[in-house]
Amino acid sequence: MGEAEPPQASAFRARWAEQIAELTGQGSRRRPSRRSAPITVERIVATAFAIVEREGFDALTMRRIAAALDTGPASLYAHVRSKAELDDLLIGELRAAVALPEPDPGSWREQITDVCAQLRDQYLRYPGIARASLAVVPANPKTLRVNEAMLAILLAAGVPPQRAAWAIDALSLYVSAYSLEASLVAQSTRDSTAPWLLGQDELVEQLRMLPVAMFPHVVRYARELTAGRGHERFDFTIALMLDGLERDEPRARRAGDPGARGKPDKPSRRDERH
C-alpha cells in the first residue's frame, strides 16, 4: 500500500477544482443560508478590499477582517485557509478586471504595455496591495489568466517560449514593485510628519550641494535623475524591457539559447521593422 495522502493536499486539490469550476461557469450554486449575512469567501474578499482601501495593506489581517464581519478569526479559516491564500484571492480579483486582447503579432508591444498598465492601475486602487503579488505564488485561475494572455501575445510575436516565460516574470515583478513604491510615496505624501518627501526642485538643489569632486555626474545630471511626471518612468522601463526581447533574440539564436532552437536565421517580422 502507498503512503496516505496528506489531508492538506486533498483540501488544496478540492479548493483548486472548485475555483476552476467557478471560472468555467460549471460550479454549483451554493444554497442560501438561513442566516441573513453568512460568512462567504466573497464577503471576506470584499471586506478585505474595503479595509485596504481605507487603511492600507499593512492594516489587513485575518483578525481585522473578522472584527469587521463581527465574527471570530476561526470562522474565516473555514473559507480561507490562510492570509497567503487571501492575498492570492485579492490579486486574482484585481487581475480578473484586466481586459485581455486577442494576440496580434503586429501590435504585440502595445498589447503587453496595455496589460501592464492595467495591472498597475488595479494595484494603485488599493494602497500597498501590490505587496501581495510579490509575496505569494499564484494559486488560482484568475491570477494565472493574465500570465496565459501575456504568454500567448509573446509567443504569437515570435518570442521563444523560455524567453517569453522569463519576460512575463520580469514584467510582473516590475509592475508590482513600481505600484508598491507609488503607493508608499502617495501614503507618505498624505502624512504631514514625513518632511523628507521633497519636490523635484528641492531634490535637485540638494543633489547639487554634493561635493562635485566626489559626485561629478550626480551633480551635473541632478535634473535628469529626478525627472519624470505621471507614469513616464513606468512607460520608459516597460519599453526598455520589450526592446531587450527584440534585440537579444538574434544573439540568443547565435549562442544556442534552448528557447530559441529551431528558429530561422532570416529576420522575423519584428526584426524587419528595425
Secondary structure, 3 states (H helix, E strand, C coil): CCCCCCHHHHHHHHHHHHHHHHHCCCCCCCCCCCCCCCCCHHHHHHHHHHHHHHHCHHHCCHHHHHHHCCCCHHHHCCCCCCHHHHHHHHHHHHHHCCCCCCCCHHHHHHHHHHHHHHHHHHHHCCCCCHHHHHHCCCCCHHHHHHHHHHHHHHHHCCCCHHHHHHHHHHHHHHHHHHHHHHHHHHHHHCCCCCCCCCCHHHHHHHHHCCCCCCCHHHHHCHHHHCCCCCCHHHHHHHHHHHHHHHHHHHHHHHCCCHHHCCCCCCCCHHHHCC
